[in-house]
């Protein structure tokens, strides 16, 4: 029998503090937009079949059949989840990790992420005037 072991002990997932789902709602709010449909499907499947430590040991061939994915699509989906720090993976063993801590929120101050529409228009107008001045003889 295959011996399961925790891959990342510091990232054991726990039921969320609020809500009724085993999958933390932060996954949908903070991570789902950046994932393909296949990566989300793989994540939800792994979360559903994992033991209390987030571990599962489904083979790639079995996952491909159960999820209706080609082997290549499965590998791409897994790579996405690894890149987003949502799972750890070794041959025949996957651990669904607790969600990474939330990143800093973007603020709407100039130079701090989001810009107000007025600021975008001011910058565009200034750029246009600057280009016009350079083209004058």
Residue, then its C-alpha position, 0 to 999 in steps of 0.5 A: x500500500x502507498x504510504x501517505x505523508x503530509x507534504x507541507x505541514x505548515x499549510x494543513x487546511x482547516x474548515x473555514x471560520x465562516x460559511x458551511x463549505x469545506x472549501x474556503x470562500x476566499x478561494x472563489x473571491x481571491x483565486x478562481x478568476x485567475x484559474x482555468x475551468x480545468x484547474x478549478x475542476x481539479x481543485x474542487x475534486x481534490x478538495x472533495x476527495x482529500x482526507x482530513x489533512x488535504x491529502x489524496x493519491x489518485x493517479x493521473x490516469x484515474x483523474x483524467x478519466x474521472x474529470x474527463x480531461x486529457x493527460x495534457x489538460x490535467x498536467x496544465x491544470x495541476x501546474x496552474x494550481x501549483x503556480x498559485x500555491x494552492x496545492x503541493x504535489x509529488x508523484x502519486x500524492x497531492x496535498x490541497x493546501x490552506x489558502x495563502x494569506x491574502x495579499x495587500x489590497x489594491x488602493x485607488x490612490x495614484x501609484x497604488x494600483x487602481x486609478x480613478x477614471x478622472x486620473x486616467x483621462x488626465x494622464x491621457x490628455x497630458x500625454x496627447x498634449x505632450x506629443x502635440x508639443x513635440x511635433x511643433x516646428 
